[in-house]
Each structure stands twice: as structure tokens, then as C-alpha cells.
Amino acid sequence: MTKDRLTNIFLIIAGVAVLTVVVFGFFKIGSPMHQRDLESDNRRVSDISTLSQEIYSFVNPAPRPGQTIAAPRSLPASLDELPQVYSPNPNDPVSGEPYEYMLREGTVYELCATFATEAKENASEPRGYYGPRTFNTHPIGRFCFTLDASKSLYETSVPYKAPIPYDASVPIPAKPIY
């Protein structure tokens, strides 16, 4: 075989290998457009979570010095009534429109967003690092989360593994065992 023929064979094999890796990557993690949609949905989930915590804090203010419990307030009529402490209320990352907020009965309200991808509940991870994964399950399209401002997201009945109780009958060694 000539040197040119070996070079051509090598280039063909290398090209097929690169193409195979690229195609496998698209099947494994999705196209760049799909990844962009996932990032947008993650931002929506984060924004909705932030808004729900702001609404909870608005309805259930911290007690002032000398108070033991602060009197709860009613739900804000719109998201514009929330105090803009850190930044303005977030908007949808793609459309730029504000998230939909609707009052229901009592302290119940809905926060709505339009999602580009579906997210299913992951039973193996019932809690997130900072609390329950309330907003991580949603279909494609417009979806409303129904929430209660009288309850913190961290007070939900999420399965919790209790720590192993301390057994006083087991002696504690005087010196650490290394």
C-alpha cells in the first residue's frame, strides 16, 4: 500500500469515529436545542421556587423585636406587591413575560409557567439539597403549581429518615480508637 492510501484509510476511520461519538452524544445528552430548553426550564423552576418563598415570607413576616409571633398578612393581589429586596420579580427566560399568579381560596394560590420539556418525579431523590423538590415535576406546556402560603415548602410531609437513636447502654471508649 502506498502512503497516500494509508492516509486516506486513516482519515476515513477517524472521521467515522468522530461522527459516531457526536451521534452518540446527541442520543445520550440531547441536541444543543434540547439542552437550551432544559436550562430554560431549570431557570423557570428556580424562579417559581423563589417567588413561592417570597410569597410565604410576605404572608408570614418575621416577628419584630419584642414580638413572639408576627400577625400573618393576606396574599398579595399581584406579584408587584412583593417587596423587591434583592432584585425585581423574575420573568420567563425565553418570552420575558412575568409568571402567572392567581389567587384561590384563603391562603391558596397558583404560580404558572410554560415549560419546554417534561420533568418526571425521581422517587430516588424525594428531597433536594435545600428542601423538597416541589417544582421539579411538570409536563410540557403551561402548568400551574397550587401552593398554600400558610405552609412553608419545608414543612411538607416528605419521607424523612430519622437518625439512629443514641443507645446509652453502649459504653463510649475513653480514648479514640484509630
C-alpha positions in Angstrom: 0.0 0.0 0.0 1.1 3.5 -0.7 1.4 6.2 1.9 -1.5 8.2 0.3 -3.8 5.2 0.5 -2.9 4.6 4.2 -3.5 8.2 5.0 -6.9 8.1 3.3 -7.9 5.0 5.2 -6.8 6.6 8.5 -8.8 9.7 7.7 -11.9 7.7 6.9 -11.6 5.7 10.1 -11.0 8.8 12.2 -14.0 10.6 10.5 -16.3 7.6 11.2 -15.1 7.5 14.9 -15.7 11.3 15.4 -19.1 11.0 13.7 -20.0 8.0 15.9 -19.0 10.0 19.1 -21.1 13.0 18.0 -24.2 10.9 17.2 -23.8 9.0 20.5 -23.5 12.3 22.3 -26.8 13.6 20.8 -28.6 10.4 21.8 -27.1 10.5 25.3 -27.5 14.2 26.3 -29.7 15.6 23.5 -29.2 18.2 20.9 -28.0 21.7 21.8 -31.6 23.0 21.4 -32.9 20.4 23.8 -30.2 21.4 26.3 -31.2 25.0 25.9 -34.8 24.0 26.7 -33.7 22.1 29.8 -31.7 25.1 31.0 -34.7 27.4 30.4 -36.9 25.0 32.4 -34.4 24.8 35.2 -34.5 28.6 35.4 -38.3 28.6 35.4 -38.3 26.1 38.3 -35.8 28.2 40.2 -37.8 31.4 39.6 -41.1 29.8 40.7 -39.4 28.4 43.8 -38.0 31.9 44.6 -41.5 33.5 44.1 -43.1 31.0 46.3 -40.7 31.7 49.1 -41.1 35.4 48.7 -44.9 35.0 48.9 -44.5 32.8 52.0 -42.3 35.5 53.6 -44.8 38.2 52.7 -47.7 36.4 54.2 -45.8 35.2 57.3 -43.5 38.1 58.2 -40.7 37.6 60.8 -41.6 38.9 64.3 -40.2 42.3 65.2 -38.0 42.6 68.3 -40.2 42.1 71.4 -42.8 40.1 69.5 -43.1 36.3 69.7 -45.2 35.8 66.6 -46.0 38.3 63.8 -49.5 38.5 62.6 -50.0 36.9 59.2 -50.9 39.1 56.2 -53.3 38.2 53.4 -51.9 37.2 50.0 -50.7 39.9 47.7 -53.1 40.9 44.9 -50.3 40.7 42.4 -46.6 39.8 42.3 -45.9 43.5 42.0 -46.9 43.9 45.7 -44.0 41.8 46.8 -41.1 43.8 48.2 -38.2 44.0 45.7 -35.5 43.3 48.3 -32.8 41.7 46.1 -34.0 42.1 42.6 -37.1 42.6 40.6 -39.5 39.7 40.2 -38.2 37.2 37.7 -39.7 36.8 34.2 -39.8 33.8 31.9 -36.2 33.5 30.5 -37.4 33.0 26.9 -40.6 35.1 26.5 -39.7 37.8 29.0 -43.3 37.7 30.3 -44.0 37.7 34.0 -45.0 34.4 35.6 -48.8 34.0 36.1 -50.0 34.4 39.7 -53.6 33.6 40.6 -55.4 33.9 44.0 -57.5 30.9 45.0 -59.4 30.4 48.3 -57.9 31.6 51.6 -54.1 31.3 51.5 -54.0 29.1 48.4 -52.6 30.5 45.2 -51.2 29.3 41.9 -48.0 30.1 40.1 -47.9 29.2 36.4 -45.2 28.8 33.8 -44.9 27.4 30.3 -42.3 24.6 30.2 -40.4 23.4 27.1 -39.7 19.9 28.4 -41.3 17.4 30.7 -39.9 16.6 34.1 -40.9 13.5 35.9 -40.6 12.8 39.6 -37.5 11.0 40.7 -38.6 8.7 43.5 -35.0 8.0 44.5 -34.5 11.7 45.4 -37.5 12.9 47.4 -35.7 15.9 48.8 -33.4 18.4 47.2 -30.3 19.8 48.9 -32.3 22.8 50.2 -35.7 21.0 50.8 -38.4 19.2 48.8 -38.4 19.2 45.1 -41.8 20.7 44.8 -41.4 22.2 41.3 -39.3 19.5 39.6 -42.2 17.6 38.3 -44.1 19.2 35.4 -45.5 18.4 31.9 -44.6 20.2 28.6 -46.6 23.4 28.1 -48.4 25.6 30.6 -48.6 24.2 34.1 -49.7 25.7 37.4 -48.4 24.8 40.8 -51.0 25.1 43.5 -49.5 26.3 46.8 -50.5 27.3 50.3 -48.9 30.4 51.7 -49.7 29.3 55.3 -47.3 26.4 54.9 -43.6 26.5 54.1 -42.3 24.2 51.4 -40.0 22.8 54.1 -43.0 21.7 56.3 -44.4 19.3 53.7 -44.8 15.6 54.5 -41.7 14.4 52.6 -40.4 11.0 53.7 -37.6 11.6 56.2 -35.2 9.0 57.6 -34.9 9.6 61.3 -31.4 9.4 62.8 -30.4 6.3 64.6 -31.3 6.8 68.3 -28.5 7.1 70.8 -28.1 3.9 72.9 -26.9 4.8 76.4 -26.2 1.1 77.2 -23.2 1.1 74.8 -20.1 2.3 76.6 -18.2 5.1 74.9 -14.4 4.5 74.8 -12.2 6.8 76.9 -9.7 7.2 74.1 -10.5 7.4 70.4 -9.8 4.2 68.6 -7.6 4.7 65.5 
